[in-house]
Amino acid sequence: MYDRDEPRCLLSHPGFTHHNLSTPRSSVTGLGCFTCGGKYTVVYLDSIQYYCTTCGVEFHIGCHKRPRRITHPYHLQHPLTLFYRDPETGTISNVIPYAKHFIRYQESDISDQESDTCDEVKSEFVDIVPTKSDIIFHKCTWCGQDFKGVWFYRCLICSFCLDLPCATTLPPLTIANPKGHHHSLLFLPRPLLVPCDVCGLVDALEPSYACFQCNYMAHQSCIDLPRVIKITRHPHRLHYIPYRSPLSSLCRICYKKVDVKYGQYSCDREGCVYVAHSKCATHDTVWDKKELEWEPEESEDDEEDTAPFKNLGDGIIDHFCHEHPLNLKKHDGVRDAEKQCEACVFPIVSPQFYQCEGCNYSLHEVCAGLPRKLDHALHNHTLFLDPSPLNNYQFMFCSACFRASTGFRYICSEKSCQRGEGFSLDVRCVLVPECYTHKSHDDDDHPVFISTITSSEDCKGCKKRCSGSHLHCTVCEFALCYPCATIPHEIYYRFHKHHLLTLSYGESMDDNNNVYWCELCEKQLDQREWLYTCNECCITVHLGCVFGSSYSMKPGSVFQQIGGNVKVISNSSNTRLFCHECNHRCSGSIYYEGYLWKSKWSYNDCSPEAIVFCSLECKEPGMKTPFFGHRSRIISC
């Protein structure tokens, strides 16, 4: 009986019941592979062979999916034959050669007699065609890419070549009722070298279709684009339109000009001029793959209330994240200097903030107004605010800046999310505007926008490659990664309480080429790098000395990790502990105490079971090694 989940024999007639292949474990095919003609496998892992009991033929693994000869839509005029190309000599053959270097991986499976006759069988090539300068056998004729494997299809008449990825693409010759056009579309057996009428891009690698009656041409993936979609970058639904009235507008996703001659998505609300390229609006990181053409639109009155607090009057609010009322109070530079916001974990330096009178709970005024439900450009699903403390260290990292944080976070609750379980954004990354002018790039007056596509540009701040979500300039190639984009322009520094430190973006600070030194580590500063400075007090500090390795971890937080439990402790006393891992003193604003699972919990002092770490980098390897009876060393500063 034919099983659809099992491999099918290539000789099965399409008009009759198909039959499956069996899988005997052997590296030698007695009859020879029906596709390539070889008896031995090329790769060591290809030890499973397929055999059809009905037809009496055998296949190598992989060869059972590749017919020896095909007729392909990319080259309908001639059949294509499967060829092997020797990567060392460039020689090609339509039968795999029994060369010795192919069976050296299988010496354990081949008898000594067969191995000794390899050189004799080596001459049994069939249809050998040497590489010639006027015939190209190392590139695919359709896509123009170099062959990545040793197998390809070739026309024996006109030397047309197809690599395996292109050969496995079988576009239909006719699309009778396309969604995006009112006539049937015919397949173009040539790469489309003109802009697609739907996306406006030139992509020779993708199959294309045409309506010659309308002079309409489109990529296969653009034919059935959704008519109505909803993206998190805009509050309204977007509708696809084949062209637009001649208005000068920019795509609100990539911030490049939208050509009115090609398809695009736009908002049909009165007074709303939001528009986006069709490829930008339907990108995997922008659209959630849900088509809403026949879905009723949610009423704004029926939407869930996203307000985070209730106003009780006289500057008092009832916030959903805290059990006590919060009072709006003015900031006292001395008394409130050590307070940290529970949401973003940054020091509170704003003129006003919310504070609980009954406990040490504080929120920035901006952080207190964060909505409980949010559509953000960094994710294609709706995010929900989660203020509950995290106990698992694995889920404490932001998906944009990759920093561990004990503050509030926005999480995705969509089970089918392609970004995987545990997607979250910390408050600092959420508060970055979608398009604005960054102070490190304000000389050119070019705004930067949020891009979720991996860039090949280096970050202006840290000089590292922008490997994920980042900020990109709308005009030039300026780029900022999220760890650098979320560095505050002004910050409170615990060793410099008189003034706020201001971020310098690597510009020359003095025309006399003076040498500057870090106020904390007393090492020389590179003025080309970002650093903090106070011009009134003439001090400069490294970014790393201000933030340390764990600036977003609030003292008093407790979390679990493989190997034990960890507590974040403020390093504000007159003593400095030695880190167990690096044997240096803990000089940052916080340090960590690791507790083994079998140890007793004791937060009042440094118990004999506690293991002290200066940073997250030292904590990682330290907590994976069992340390029993270790006593922390304390010295006076």
Buried (B, 14 or more C-beta within 10 A) or exposed (E): EEEEEEBBBBBBEEEEEBBBBEBEEBBBBEEBBBBBBBBBBBEEEBBEBBBBEEBEBBBBBBBBBBBBEBEBBBBEEEBBBBBBBBEEEEBBBBBBBBBEEBBEBBEEBBEEEBBEEBEEBBEEBEEEBEBEEEEEBEBBBBBEEEBEEBBBBBBBEEBBBBBBBBBEBEBEEEBEEBEBBEBEBEBBBEBBEEBBBBBBBEBEBBBBBBBEEEEBBBBBBBBBBBBBBBBBBBEEBBBBBBEBEEEEBBBBBBBEEBBBEBBBBBBEEEEEEBBBBBBBBBBEBBBBEEBBEEEEEEEEEEEEEEEBBEEEEEEBBBBEBBEEBBBBBEBEEEEBBBBBBBBBBBBBBBEEBBBBEEEEBBBBBBBBBBBBBBBBBBBBBBBBBBBEBBEEBEBBBBBBBEBBBBBBBBBBEBEEBEBEEBBBBBBBBBBBEBBEBBEBBEEEEBBBBBBBBEBEBBBBBBEEBBEBBBBBBBEEEBBBBBBBBBBBEEBBBEEBEEBBBBBBBBEEBEEEEEEBBBBBEEEEBEBEBBBBBBEEEEBBBBBBBBBBBBBBBBBBBBBBBEBBBBBBBEBEEEEBBBBBBBEEBBBBBBBBBBBBEEBEEEEEEBBEBBBBBBBBBBBBEBBEEEBEEBEBBEEEE
